[in-house]
Amino acid sequence: MSDVWWGKESRVGTGRLKRRSQPLPPLPVLAPATRQDAGNEVRARVQSFTPEWTNLRPTDAGVALTQLFGEQMEPVLERLNRLPDKTFVEFLNIAGIRPLPASPAAALLEFEISDTAPQSVFLSKGFQVGAQPAEGPDDLVIFETERDLVAAPVKIVELHRQENNLFQSLDPGATTVGGFLPFGSRPEPGRALFIGLAGEVAPAPRISLGIRVAAPPGAPPPLAVGGVAPLPVTYAPQLEWSVLDGTAFVPAEISFDETGGLTHSGVVELRLPPQWRVGRPRGLTGKPLRWLRLAIVSGTFSESPALSAIKPNMVPAIAARTLFNEALEPLPQSKNRQMTLSRKPILPDSLLIEIDEGGFATASGPEVDLPTAVATANGEGAKQAKTKQWLQVDDLSIYGPEAEVYSLDPLAGVVTFGDGVHGALVPRGFRNVRAKTYRVGGGRAGAVPAEAISTLLSSAPFITKVTNPWPATGGVNSETSDQALLRGPQEIRARSRAVTIADYALLARQAQGALVARAHAVAGLHPAFPGRPIPGVVGIFVVPPDRNEGPPTPDEDSLRAVATYLSRNAAPAGVEVVAAAARFHRVKIEAVITIRSGADAAGTVRDALQALEVYLHPLTGGEDGSGWPFGGPLRYQALVRRLTRVAGVSAVPTLNIIADGSRFLSCHDFIPEPHALLWSEVHQVIVQQRRESR
């Protein structure tokens, strides 16, 4: 059946929501839609309109005509009943709800510089490196660095732990599961980690170190961003970085520290002193090297940190590509209100648009970085065009006729300007609207494994190697229309700001570099201090997509991305956002069922086991199929009802719940911990043999 009734929205490629491919929430039925219903309606009117028609046998021509009418009316009535669905879709389109664009994967890149380099090599932000995609087409995935990097021609060749003036050698290349303890089992003031760097040239003026904190078995620890209220915890120890200049230690200033004092993985950048000579710490013998020291000045760790790796010349990067100075192309019949960009999908916050308002055009194509247009008149010199940067907004309707604003559809690459009532009109001119810069990319193609990012696309001298020591994280494909329709009503309520606690869970899915399938937010709960309400804190439990590797547990990078995004873009000032992995109870169901006569026993057992798996799943379970509710109780009666819905099952005489190894009495419910989810172990379903009647 064709989609003519839906009309325009099924053909326009501007990121609009389309009709649902599958029914989501139940919608009202406006009229019975079967051919039998249409025929019954006709026959019910026979007595009133044609009382002389008394022959209603199947052989009568009128009966045949009624059946034909019912067959023709059935598709019309079906389309009539889709009117509420169409109205819902159009309402969300008017409200500006669009599918979320793909989010880019994130990775830490390690650069290796040749020993022959006369000095450290400066790599500007946006340096491009390629990798074979994790999925999709064979084109290279482009990663761009997120910061400037000063890459030094050095290698870490020695690591030593100092305890009470005694040194213990550590293996800098070790990759043990538990990692090594940089300060020993009892981290106290005076203990230090010494890092020996080999290289002919002293690094300057900065050096970047990538530090990987060894994660304990299970879920990573909670990660907090923002907040001003003190937590009920002892003060973190004060750490000091310094360099050994010959025989004396000189402090090294910290430019930024993503590790939070060795509490989680990240990059540390240090500003180095003007002079850094080789030497050897007192008490160590061997070849002179350049030494970094990380020492505990005061305080102590509640638990000794464990590191799995320390690597120089590391910088964060995302799977995206930046384009410069592209003239936008107006859409036909749009009266200069809508214009398109050449590449898509676009990262929403990356577009900067400038408009030449002085009449001089800047006609340039993508990826060409040209200066502002100038014109020379009658040989009297150059006159610079007047350019102004306009502001990207989500909704033009709230702005007046003088506001220089525009909106972006990132999936379609369409930019919409004002109409002179809501937003200013674009000044007249030829190719006078240009994208100063924007970024494209995202999707699962960037979720590459370790050592996959190795192809240099930008150029810089003395680079011998680049790679990602650890797998890229994040990378989510564009949202489908069905997913956007489910999210739409909640998005209208939130409007990109966390007003209620439920808004945090909704907005967590938009964090770049994070894999988030579900999220659950709780006010006043710090996951590191359960059972102790803390004002000014929002705890958010993150569940990534299921990869068939046990309970879906987010990695540390996803938690950092969620906490950072919500703290900077959604939470009110002063609120601390703490992202954590969800807690899981392992559940096993033991059930005895009776089957109907003639039913296939093996197939019925298989269907019953599948029904239990789906019902208890954290992403597809629950009564509505949207995932088991956080902290939702497991009811005995609900399990029995679920099994009796399986074709072939007539009764469930026995059912037991086993949670975390503990068996609950028959007919009893299981109440999980607050905000916890369930994970299915191997269930057991047994068919009860029928007793033969005598």
N, C-alpha and C positions, 0 to 999 in steps of 0.2 A: 504494500500500500504506500502510495507516495506521500510526501510531506508538504503537499501544496498548502494545506490549511495553515501550516505554521508560517508560511510566507517568508518575509524578508529576513528574519533572524536566523534562519537555517542556512543563509547564503553569505551574510555579511561577515567578513573576516576581521573584525575590529575588537576581538576579545570579549564580545557580548556573551552572556550566558545563553545556553540553548536548552531545548526541552530535555527532560530527563530520559536517559536510556533505560532506566529501571525505576519502578515506583519506589518512593522513599516513604515519607509519612502517609497514612491513609488520607485520601481526599474525598470530599462529598460527591455522591452520585446524583447528578441533576435529573436524570431520567433513566428508566430501565432500557438496556441497550441491546437486547437479543431480538432476533427475528420473531421468536415466539411471543415476546412481550408486545411487539408492534402488531402482530396478528391478533392477539387478544384484545388490544385496544380497538382495532377495527371491528371485530365481532361484537364487542360490547356496545357499539353504536348502531348496530344493524336495526334493532327494534325501534330506535328513535328516528332514524333517517330513512330506512328502506324496509318498512314492515312487510312489504309484499314479498321480500326475499326470504323464502322459507326453506329452500333446498340448500342445506349446508354440508352436503356430502362431498367427499374428496373429488368426485368426478365433476362437480359443478364448476363452471367457468369463473364465477365470482370467487370461489374458494381458491382457485389457481391464481387469480389476480391478487387476492389478499396475500398469498404466500410470496408472490413476486414483489409486492410492495414491502413486505417484511424484510426480504433479502436486500432490497435497495436501501431501506431505512437503517439497517443495522450499522453500516459504517458511518452514516451521518450522526446517529445517536452516540456512537463511540467517540467521535470527534467532539460532540457537544459536551460529553463528560470530561474531556480533556481541557475544557475552558478554565476550571480552577487552577490546573497545573500551569497553563499558559499565563494566567493572571499572576500567579506567584512568581514565575520567571520574569515577567515584565516588570513587576514591582521591584525585584532585586536589581534589574538592569537600570531602572530609573534611580534607584538608591545608590548606584555606582559600585555595586558588588561585582567583582571580576575574579576569575580564577587566579590564585597566587602564582607568580612566575617561578621558574626554577631557581633554586638557591645554589650557590657555588660551593664546591668542596674546598677545604682548607688543608694546608700542609706546611711543614717546616722544611726548608731547603738548606742543604749544607754545601758551601762552595769551597773548593780546594784551589789554592793559588800556588803557582810554580815557585820553586826555591830560588829561581833566577830573578824574580821580581825585585826591582830596586826599592820598592816601598809598598805599603798597603794599597789595595785597589778599591776605588770608590765605585759602588754599584748603586745607581739612583733608583728610587721607588718606581715600580713599573717594569723592572727588568724581566724579560720573558724567557720562560723555559717550557719545553714541550714534553708530552708523555703520550704513550699509546692509551686510548680510552679504555675505561673499565667495561663499558658496554656501548652499543650504538655503532655509528659509522666508523670507518678506519682513519678518519682525519685526526691529526694530533690535537690533544687537549692542551690549551695554552694556560700556563700558570704565570701570574704576575706577582712580583714581590710587593708587600704592603708597606715597607719602610725602606729608607736608605740603609745601605750596609757598607761598612768599611771592612773589607775582607783582607786579613793579614796572611802573609806567607809563612805560616807556622803550623805545627802539629803538636798535639798533646802526646808526650812520650813517657811521662812519669806522673804518678799520683801517690801521695803519701799522707797518712793520717798521723797527726801529732797528738799524743796523749802523755801528759806529765813529762815533757821534754824527751820523750821517746818517740821514734818514728816507726810506723808500720807501712810497708810498701803495699800498694793496691794495684790491680791490673787495670789500666785504662781501657783495654779492649774487651774486658769481661762483660758478658751479657747474661749473668745468672738470673734466675727467676726472682730471687729475693733481693738482688742488687747488693751494693756494698754500703757500709755505714760510714759516712764521711767524718763523723765525730765519735765513733765508737758506740758502745751500748749505753754509756752514761754521758750524754752531751752536757758538758759543763763549761763555764767561762775558762778561757785559756786553751781549750782544745781547738784544733784548726785542721783544715784540709789544704794541702799544698799541691799546686798544679804546675808541672814543668813543661814549658813550651820550647821546642827546638825550631830554629830558624836563624838565618844570617841577618835578617833585617828586623829591627824592633818594630812591633805594631804601633801605629799612631794614626790619628789621635784617639781612636776608640777601638774597642774590641767587643765582639758579641759572642756569647757562649750559650749554646742550647743545652739545657739540663733536663734530663728525663727522670722524674721521680718514680721509683719502683712501686707499682700499685700492689697492695696486698691482695690475696685471693678473694674473689667475689667482686662486689660493686665498688667503684671508686668512691672516695670520701666526698661529702657535700662540698660545694664550692659557692662562696658568697661574694657578692659585689654590691658596693654602696653601703649606705647606713651610717648613722651617727651615734646611735645609742650603744653603750658598752654592753658586751656580752658577759655572761657568768663564767668566765674562763680566765686563767692566769695570763699575764702579759706575755706576748711572744718574745723570744730571745732577740737581742740586738746582735746582728751580724755585721762584720766589717770586711770589706775587700781592700787589699793592698798589693803592691808589687814590690819585689825585691830588687832595688836599684844597686847592683853591686853587692854591698854588705848591709845596707839599711833599707828598712821597709818604709814605703811612701804610700799614703792612702790613695785609693782609686775611687773617684766619685761615681755613684750609680746613676746612669741616665734614666733607665727604667728597669724594673724587675717584675716580670710576669709570674715568677714562681711564688711570690708572696712569702719570701724567706724560706725557700725549700719545702713549702707545703704542697705544691703541685708543679707539674711540668710547665716549661715555658722558656723564654729567652731572657737573658740578663745582658745588658749593655753597660760597659764601664768606660768612663772618661779617664784616659791614661795621663800620667805626668809627662812633662816634656822630654825626660830622659829615662831610659829603661835599659840598664846594662846587665849583662849576663852575670851570674854568680851562683853561689851554692849556699842554702840555708845552713846555719851552724848545727852540726850534728849529723849532716848528710854528706856522704862522699860520692864522688863520681864526676862526670863531665859537667862543666858550668852550663846552665840553661837560664832562660828567663822564667821567673817564678811568679805565680799568682797565689795569694793566700786568702782563704776565707776562714775567719776566726770568730768564735763566740765571745763577744765582749761582756755581755751581762745576760742574766736570765737563763732559762733552760727549756728544753723541749719536753712536753709531756710524754712523748714517745720519739725515740731517735729516728730521724728521717733516713730513708734508704734511697740511694740513687742507682739507676741502672746504666746511665751514660752521661758523659760530659763531652760536648763537641764544639770546636770553634767555628766561627764564620757561619752562623745560622740566622735565618730570617724567615718570618712567616710569609706565606703566599696563598692566593686563592685562584681557583680555576675560572679566570675571567680575562677578557681582552679589552684594552682601552682604545677608543677611536677619537680622533681629534678633528676639529674644524670641518664639519660636514654641513653643507647647505641642505636644508630640509626641502622636500618636494611637496607642493600643495596637492591635496586630493581633489579630483574633478568634482565640480558642483558643490564644493564646500565653502566657496566665497572666501578663501584664504583663512578659514577658521581651523581647518584640520590639515596637518602636514605629517609626512611619514619620514622615518629614518631608514637607512638602507639595511641595517643589521638588527636582528632580534633573536631571542628575547633580551630585554634590557634590564640590567639591575636597577631597581626603582630609584635609589638615592644617588645614582651616579651621573644623571643628566644635568648639564649646565647649558642653558640656551642664552645666546646673546643676539640682540636685534639691532641692526644698523638703522638709526633713525634720521641720519643726515642725508640720505639719498645716494650714498656711494655703496655699491654692492660688494659683497665678498663672495665671489663665485668659486667655491672650492669643493672638492670631492672628499670622500672619507679618507682618513689616515694621512692627511696632508696638513702639516702644521705651518700655516702661513701667517704673516703679520696682519694686523688690522689694515683694511683697504685704505689706500690713499689715492688722491686724484691730483693731477697737475693741470692747472688752468692757465692757458696763454703764456706758459713759461714763467709764471710768477711764483713758482714753488709748489710745494705739496700741502694739501689740506687734509687733515685726518678726519675720517668719518666718525660720527657720534654713535657710539655703541653703548648699550645698556643691558645688563643682565636681568632677566625676568625671573620670577619666583615660581617654583613648582608647588602646586597645591593639590589636595585630594578632591575638592569640590569647588567648582567655579560659582555655584549659585549663591554662595554667602558673601561674594565680593561685589563691590560697586563698579561703576563704569570707568573709573580712573585706575583701577588696580591692574598692574602689569604682571599678570599671573597666567599660568597654563596648567593643564593636567596631562598626565601620561598614561597610556595603556601599554604597559611593558611587554605584554605578550604579542600584541599586534604591531608595536613600534609606532603608534599613532599619537601625535601631540595635538591637543585641542586648546585653542585660545578663546578669549572672551568674544561676546557678540555686541559689545558697546553698552549693554545693560548689566550683565554679570561678567565683569572682566573687560579690560580695554581691548579695542580692536588692534590688530596688527598694522603698523604703519605701511603705507604703500611702498613698493620697491621691488626690484628684481633680485631674487635669491638673497634677500637681506636678512633672512632668519637662518641662523646656523647653530649647530650644536658645538659648543666650544670643546666639550669632552663628554663621553659617555662610555659605559662598559657593557659588554655583552658576555653571556656565558651562563654556566650553571647546569645542574642535572647530574644524574648518576654517572655520566661518563667521566667525571672528575674524581670519583671515589677509587683512586688507583692504589695498588698495593705498595709496599715499601720497595725502594730502589727503582721505581718505574719512571720517575721524573728525571730525565738525563739528557735531553736534547736542548742544546743552547740555541735560542732564537735571536736574542739580543747579543751584541758584541761588546767585549771588554778585554783588555790585554791580560795575559798571564793566567787566565782561568784554565785549569787542566781538567777539572771534573766538577759536576754538580749532580746532586741526587737528593732524594728524600729518605732519610734513614728509617722513618716510621711511616705506616700507611696514612694516606689522606683521610680526613674525617668529613662528615657531612656530605653534601651533594644530593639534592632532592629534585626530582623531575617536577615539571609544572603540574599544578593541581588540575584535576579533571572537573568538568562541569558539575557532575553529580556531587563531588566533594565540596565544591563551592556553594552549591545549593543548600547543603546541610549546614555549612558554616555561615551562610548569609544572614539569617536572623540574628545570630550572636554577634556578627561583625557590625551590624547596624546599631546594636546596643552599645558595643565597646567603642567604635569609631577610633581605633588605634591608640586609645588611652586606657590604662588600667584603672577604671573607676570602681568596679566591684571586684571581689576576689576571683570570680569566675573569668574575668577578662584576662588575667595573667595566663591561665591555661590556654585560652584561645590564641593569644598573641605569641605564645612560646613557639608555635609552629613556624613563625615567620623569621626566626633567628637564623642568620646565615652561618654556615659551617656546622650546623647541628642536625642530627637525625632524630626527629620527633614525630612519633605516630600518635601518641596521646600524652596529655599532661594533666596534672591535678594540683591545684594551689590551695594552701591553707594559711589563714591569717594567724600571726603570732606564734607559728611553729618553726623552730629551727631544727632541721633534721639531726644535727649533731647533738642536740639537747632535748630529746623526746620527753614529753610529759612535763615540760617546764615552759609555760607561756612567756614569750618575750615580746614586748611592745615594739612596733616599728619593723618587724621582720615578716616577710612572706616566704614560706617554704613552698617550693614547687617540685613535685615528683615527676620525673621524665621517663617515658617508656618509648624506646626506639622501635623501628619495624622488626618483626620476628624473622630471624635468619636461621631458624631451625637449629639453634645452638644452645638450647636450654632457655631459661627465663630471659626475656629481652632486657639487657642491661646496657645503659648508655656508657660511652667512654668519657674520659675526663674532658676531652676537647668539646664534646657536645654540651656537657654541663657548663663549661666556661662560656660557651657561645650563648646559651640560653640565659644565664644569669647576667651576662654583660648586656645583651640586647634589651632585656626587660628593664634593667636598672637605668640604662641610658635613654631609652625611647618610650617607655610606657609607665614606669612607676613614678609616683610623686617624689619630690625631693626629700631626701632623708630616709627613705624606705630601703631596707637591706633585703635584697633578693637572694635566696639561697636555693640553688638547684641541686637535686639529689636523685639518686636512683631509687626506684620504687622497691618496697619490701615485698617479698613473695612468700606465700605459704604453699608448700608442696602437698597436693591433695590427691588421694587415691580413693576411688569408689569401688566397693565390692557389692555387686547386685546379683540377685537370682530372679530370673524372669520366666514367665510362661508364655508360650507362643500359640498363636491361633492354628487351628487345624489346617494342614496343607501348606503352611508357611515354611520357607527355607530357613532352617535353623542357623546354618553358617552365615547366610546373608543377613539375617535378623541380628545376630550377635555383632557382626561387623558394623551394621548401621547404628546399633545402640552405643557401641564404643565411640563411633564418630560423633554421635549426638552429644555425648559427654565431653569430648574434646572441644567441640565448638562452643558448647554452653559455658564452659569454665575458662575459655581463653581470654587473656587480658585485652586483646584487640578486637576479637569478633564475638565475644561471649555476652552473657547477660540476657535479659528478657527481650531487649530490643536489638540485639546483635551489634551494638556499638562498643562492646568491650565490657568485661566484668567491672561493676562499680567499685571504686576505691573504698575499701573497708566494708563492702557489702556482705551481709551474712549469707552463708550457704544453707539453705533451707531443705530439710528432708522432703517435705511435701512437693517442693518445686522440682527436685530431682526425680521423684516418682512420676510427676506429670510429664516431665521431659521425656522419660523413657517410654511411657505409655503412648506418646504421640508417634513413636517409631512404628512404621508399618510392620505388622506381624506380631507385635507385643500385645498380649491381652491383659497381663497383670504383672506386678512387681511384688512378690510376697516378702522379699528380704532385701534390705539395702543398708549398708554400713558406710560411714565416712571415716577415713583415716587421714589425718592432717599432721604433717611434720612428724610422722612415725607414731602418733598417738591415735588409738582407736576410740571412737565415740560410740556410746550406746545406741542401739537401734532406735530409730524414730527421733533421734536428737539432732539439733542443728549445730553447725560450727560457726562461731563468731570470730572472725579474724581480728588482728590488731587494727587500730585506727589507721585508715589510709593505706592499707595493704591490699595486695592483689593475690590471686590464686594461680597456681601453675600445676597442670595435670601431670601426675606420674602415670605409670602403666595401670590402667583400670582393669578390673576383672568382672566379666559378665558371664554367668552360668545359666544354661537353660535347664529348668526344672522338668524332670521326666514326669509324664502323665501316669497316673495310676490306672491300671486296667480295671474296668468294671467287671464284677463277677455276675 
